[in-house]
């Protein structure tokens, strides 16, 4: 499809009219997140937006070391592991937030829970105008088994979602 200059101008005018004042960027510390971060930096600068960074840690699974179910011993959860994860992700969020000097204001959300649910809940509570999320590009059986967080966010979100394809090679 070919776009003329007038078409591109109309798109820019429409986007400026429907400003993205509050952008929620879902991140993790994978190399694939870099492209989504680059898009968020550009949009935050273009629209002088307030930006929120969110990362979600899945709940810590119980460790079965030393637990024997035949003896009625329950698996244990080591709270220190969860605390170390939270501290590491908060440090990552703080370092990343410092890179967004073009954003009007930067918030960080460090959550524990279901990734999709936490992103959607934060977007609703924070009144996000746009969610930016990366996609790792899984296909086939791998996609069938693990699903896609970006797909499920798109299906349930109440605001636009920008999915940045991340083909990490």
Short mmCIF file of the C-alpha atoms (twelve columns), coordinates in Angstrom:
data_MODEL
# 
_entry.id   MODEL 
# 
loop_
_atom_site.group_PDB 
_atom_site.id 
_atom_site.type_symbol 
_atom_site.label_atom_id 
_atom_site.label_alt_id 
_atom_site.label_comp_id 
_atom_site.label_asym_id 
_atom_site.label_seq_id 
_atom_site.Cartn_x 
_atom_site.Cartn_y 
_atom_site.Cartn_z 
_atom_site.pdbx_PDB_model_num 
ATOM 1   C CA . UNK A 1   0.000  0.000   0.000  1 
ATOM 2   C CA . UNK A 2   1.314  3.431   -0.953 1 
ATOM 3   C CA . UNK A 3   0.868  6.430   1.329  1 
ATOM 4   C CA . UNK A 4   1.042  9.940   -0.020 1 
ATOM 5   C CA . UNK A 5   2.422  12.870  1.912  1 
ATOM 6   C CA . UNK A 6   -1.141 14.019  2.599  1 
ATOM 7   C CA . UNK A 7   -2.027 10.603  4.078  1 
ATOM 8   C CA . UNK A 8   1.010  10.702  6.356  1 
ATOM 9   C CA . UNK A 9   0.135  14.243  7.425  1 
ATOM 10  C CA . UNK A 10  -3.433 13.155  8.273  1 
ATOM 11  C CA . UNK A 11  -2.080 10.264  10.362 1 
ATOM 12  C CA . UNK A 12  0.212  12.613  12.293 1 
ATOM 13  C CA . UNK A 13  -2.641 15.069  12.883 1 
ATOM 14  C CA . UNK A 14  -4.907 12.273  14.110 1 
ATOM 15  C CA . UNK A 15  -2.191 10.970  16.449 1 
ATOM 16  C CA . UNK A 16  -1.545 14.453  17.815 1 
ATOM 17  C CA . UNK A 17  -5.284 14.858  18.418 1 
ATOM 18  C CA . UNK A 18  -5.434 11.506  20.222 1 
ATOM 19  C CA . UNK A 19  -2.379 12.192  22.345 1 
ATOM 20  C CA . UNK A 20  -0.699 9.465   24.296 1 
ATOM 21  C CA . UNK A 21  -0.312 11.376  27.546 1 
ATOM 22  C CA . UNK A 22  0.254  8.281   29.698 1 
ATOM 23  C CA . UNK A 23  2.320  5.446   28.217 1 
ATOM 24  C CA . UNK A 24  2.775  2.157   30.049 1 
ATOM 25  C CA . UNK A 25  5.857  0.217   28.934 1 
ATOM 26  C CA . UNK A 26  6.085  -3.442  29.944 1 
ATOM 27  C CA . UNK A 27  9.727  -4.484  30.279 1 
ATOM 28  C CA . UNK A 28  11.926 -7.302  31.417 1 
ATOM 29  C CA . UNK A 29  15.684 -7.618  31.381 1 
ATOM 30  C CA . UNK A 30  15.851 -9.639  28.153 1 
ATOM 31  C CA . UNK A 31  17.746 -8.304  25.132 1 
ATOM 32  C CA . UNK A 32  14.491 -8.401  23.135 1 
ATOM 33  C CA . UNK A 33  13.033 -5.570  25.228 1 
ATOM 34  C CA . UNK A 34  15.436 -3.033  23.730 1 
ATOM 35  C CA . UNK A 35  13.287 -2.404  20.632 1 
ATOM 36  C CA . UNK A 36  10.181 -1.704  22.734 1 
ATOM 37  C CA . UNK A 37  12.230 0.675   24.890 1 
ATOM 38  C CA . UNK A 38  13.411 2.539   21.768 1 
ATOM 39  C CA . UNK A 39  9.805  2.967   20.575 1 
ATOM 40  C CA . UNK A 40  8.742  4.199   24.009 1 
ATOM 41  C CA . UNK A 41  11.560 6.760   24.088 1 
ATOM 42  C CA . UNK A 42  10.522 8.130   20.695 1 
ATOM 43  C CA . UNK A 43  6.825  8.317   21.566 1 
ATOM 44  C CA . UNK A 44  7.456  9.835   24.991 1 
ATOM 45  C CA . UNK A 45  9.545  12.553  23.374 1 
ATOM 46  C CA . UNK A 46  7.093  13.135  20.506 1 
ATOM 47  C CA . UNK A 47  4.062  13.515  22.767 1 
ATOM 48  C CA . UNK A 48  5.806  14.837  25.894 1 
ATOM 49  C CA . UNK A 49  4.209  11.909  27.709 1 
ATOM 50  C CA . UNK A 50  4.229  10.656  31.240 1 
ATOM 51  C CA . UNK A 51  5.749  7.185   31.184 1 
ATOM 52  C CA . UNK A 52  5.348  4.220   33.480 1 
ATOM 53  C CA . UNK A 53  7.641  1.215   33.409 1 
ATOM 54  C CA . UNK A 54  6.250  -2.077  34.642 1 
ATOM 55  C CA . UNK A 55  7.919  -5.385  35.193 1 
ATOM 56  C CA . UNK A 56  6.160  -8.413  36.597 1 
ATOM 57  C CA . UNK A 57  7.778  -11.306 38.409 1 
ATOM 58  C CA . UNK A 58  5.869  -14.594 38.420 1 
ATOM 59  C CA . UNK A 59  5.238  -15.850 41.956 1 
ATOM 60  C CA . UNK A 60  8.077  -17.893 43.430 1 
ATOM 61  C CA . UNK A 61  7.419  -21.605 43.118 1 
ATOM 62  C CA . UNK A 62  7.779  -23.751 46.182 1 
ATOM 63  C CA . UNK A 63  11.024 -25.700 46.343 1 
ATOM 64  C CA . UNK A 64  10.627 -29.390 46.998 1 
ATOM 65  C CA . UNK A 65  14.154 -29.838 48.319 1 
ATOM 66  C CA . UNK A 66  14.042 -31.734 51.594 1 
ATOM 67  C CA . UNK A 67  10.264 -32.153 51.442 1 
ATOM 68  C CA . UNK A 68  8.871  -35.661 51.274 1 
ATOM 69  C CA . UNK A 69  5.180  -35.780 50.310 1 
ATOM 70  C CA . UNK A 70  4.932  -39.368 51.582 1 
ATOM 71  C CA . UNK A 71  5.774  -38.104 55.061 1 
ATOM 72  C CA . UNK A 72  3.313  -35.215 54.731 1 
ATOM 73  C CA . UNK A 73  6.040  -32.591 54.382 1 
ATOM 74  C CA . UNK A 74  5.021  -29.606 52.307 1 
ATOM 75  C CA . UNK A 75  7.246  -27.853 49.769 1 
ATOM 76  C CA . UNK A 76  8.712  -24.651 51.152 1 
ATOM 77  C CA . UNK A 77  8.859  -21.146 49.766 1 
ATOM 78  C CA . UNK A 78  12.041 -19.264 50.526 1 
ATOM 79  C CA . UNK A 79  10.994 -15.622 51.035 1 
ATOM 80  C CA . UNK A 80  14.557 -14.424 50.533 1 
ATOM 81  C CA . UNK A 81  14.450 -15.544 46.879 1 
ATOM 82  C CA . UNK A 82  11.362 -13.430 46.194 1 
ATOM 83  C CA . UNK A 83  12.909 -10.454 48.000 1 
ATOM 84  C CA . UNK A 84  16.145 -10.731 45.994 1 
ATOM 85  C CA . UNK A 85  14.134 -10.854 42.759 1 
ATOM 86  C CA . UNK A 86  12.115 -7.767  43.736 1 
ATOM 87  C CA . UNK A 87  15.251 -5.813  44.668 1 
ATOM 88  C CA . UNK A 88  17.002 -6.768  41.409 1 
ATOM 89  C CA . UNK A 89  14.029 -5.790  39.254 1 
ATOM 90  C CA . UNK A 90  13.589 -2.496  41.122 1 
ATOM 91  C CA . UNK A 91  17.251 -1.686  40.501 1 
ATOM 92  C CA . UNK A 92  16.740 -2.493  36.794 1 
ATOM 93  C CA . UNK A 93  13.628 -0.274  36.655 1 
ATOM 94  C CA . UNK A 94  15.429 2.623   38.345 1 
ATOM 95  C CA . UNK A 95  18.364 2.401   35.917 1 
ATOM 96  C CA . UNK A 96  15.986 2.224   32.961 1 
ATOM 97  C CA . UNK A 97  13.884 5.141   34.245 1 
ATOM 98  C CA . UNK A 98  17.013 7.308   34.281 1 
ATOM 99  C CA . UNK A 99  17.367 6.744   30.508 1 
ATOM 100 C CA . UNK A 100 13.986 8.390   29.806 1 
ATOM 101 C CA . UNK A 101 15.096 11.992  30.148 1 
ATOM 102 C CA . UNK A 102 12.756 13.020  27.304 1 
ATOM 103 C CA . UNK A 103 9.641  11.852  29.178 1 
ATOM 104 C CA . UNK A 104 7.595  14.377  31.109 1 
ATOM 105 C CA . UNK A 105 7.628  12.154  34.210 1 
ATOM 106 C CA . UNK A 106 8.561  8.495   34.856 1 
ATOM 107 C CA . UNK A 107 6.893  6.045   37.244 1 
ATOM 108 C CA . UNK A 108 7.935  2.474   38.007 1 
ATOM 109 C CA . UNK A 109 5.755  -0.479  38.931 1 
ATOM 110 C CA . UNK A 110 7.397  -3.637  40.238 1 
ATOM 111 C CA . UNK A 111 4.734  -6.342  40.582 1 
ATOM 112 C CA . UNK A 112 4.524  -10.010 41.511 1 
ATOM 113 C CA . UNK A 113 1.811  -12.120 39.901 1 
ATOM 114 C CA . UNK A 114 0.391  -13.149 36.560 1 
ATOM 115 C CA . UNK A 115 2.130  -11.040 33.923 1 
ATOM 116 C CA . UNK A 116 -0.933 -10.330 31.774 1 
ATOM 117 C CA . UNK A 117 -3.206 -9.591  34.714 1 
ATOM 118 C CA . UNK A 118 -0.731 -7.240  36.394 1 
ATOM 119 C CA . UNK A 119 -0.086 -5.296  33.175 1 
ATOM 120 C CA . UNK A 120 -3.816 -4.897  32.507 1 
ATOM 121 C CA . UNK A 121 -4.631 -3.984  36.102 1 
ATOM 122 C CA . UNK A 122 -1.855 -1.382  36.221 1 
ATOM 123 C CA . UNK A 123 -2.933 0.073   32.868 1 
ATOM 124 C CA . UNK A 124 -6.481 0.464   34.172 1 
ATOM 125 C CA . UNK A 125 -5.562 1.857   37.591 1 
ATOM 126 C CA . UNK A 126 -2.928 4.209   36.169 1 
ATOM 127 C CA . UNK A 127 -5.290 5.255   33.295 1 
ATOM 128 C CA . UNK A 128 -2.789 4.480   30.525 1 
ATOM 129 C CA . UNK A 129 -3.508 5.865   27.058 1 
ATOM 130 C CA . UNK A 130 -1.154 3.362   25.408 1 
ATOM 131 C CA . UNK A 131 0.534  0.105   26.385 1 
ATOM 132 C CA . UNK A 132 3.821  -0.777  24.709 1 
ATOM 133 C CA . UNK A 133 4.902  -4.381  24.942 1 
ATOM 134 C CA . UNK A 134 7.431  -6.513  23.131 1 
ATOM 135 C CA . UNK A 135 6.723  -9.835  21.498 1 
ATOM 136 C CA . UNK A 136 9.360  -12.555 21.486 1 
ATOM 137 C CA . UNK A 137 8.121  -14.068 18.224 1 
ATOM 138 C CA . UNK A 138 7.389  -17.587 19.425 1 
ATOM 139 C CA . UNK A 139 5.535  -19.728 16.922 1 
ATOM 140 C CA . UNK A 140 4.323  -23.275 16.556 1 
ATOM 141 C CA . UNK A 141 4.479  -25.663 19.484 1 
ATOM 142 C CA . UNK A 142 6.470  -23.248 21.666 1 
ATOM 143 C CA . UNK A 143 3.685  -20.637 21.251 1 
ATOM 144 C CA . UNK A 144 1.008  -23.283 21.905 1 
ATOM 145 C CA . UNK A 145 2.631  -24.338 25.183 1 
ATOM 146 C CA . UNK A 146 3.586  -20.961 26.620 1 
ATOM 147 C CA . UNK A 147 1.029  -18.703 24.954 1 
ATOM 148 C CA . UNK A 148 1.691  -15.054 24.302 1 
ATOM 149 C CA . UNK A 149 1.496  -12.342 26.915 1 
ATOM 150 C CA . UNK A 150 1.230  -9.659  24.223 1 
ATOM 151 C CA . UNK A 151 -1.694 -11.456 22.568 1 
ATOM 152 C CA . UNK A 152 -3.604 -11.767 25.806 1 
ATOM 153 C CA . UNK A 153 -2.929 -8.120  26.683 1 
ATOM 154 C CA . UNK A 154 -4.270 -7.044  23.276 1 
ATOM 155 C CA . UNK A 155 -7.454 -9.058  23.777 1 
ATOM 156 C CA . UNK A 156 -8.254 -7.612  27.211 1 
ATOM 157 C CA . UNK A 157 -6.810 -4.069  27.129 1 
ATOM 158 C CA . UNK A 158 -9.095 -1.051  27.325 1 
ATOM 159 C CA . UNK A 159 -6.579 1.213   25.539 1 
ATOM 160 C CA . UNK A 160 -4.460 0.856   22.391 1 
ATOM 161 C CA . UNK A 161 -1.559 -1.604  22.566 1 
ATOM 162 C CA . UNK A 162 1.624  -1.251  20.535 1 
ATOM 163 C CA . UNK A 163 3.295  -4.635  20.130 1 
ATOM 164 C CA . UNK A 164 6.906  -4.386  19.031 1 
ATOM 165 C CA . UNK A 165 8.101  -7.554  17.319 1 
ATOM 166 C CA . UNK A 166 11.401 -8.674  18.761 1 
ATOM 167 C CA . UNK A 167 13.207 -11.170 16.629 1 
ATOM 168 C CA . UNK A 168 16.336 -11.729 18.671 1 
ATOM 169 C CA . UNK A 169 18.995 -13.380 16.577 1 
# 
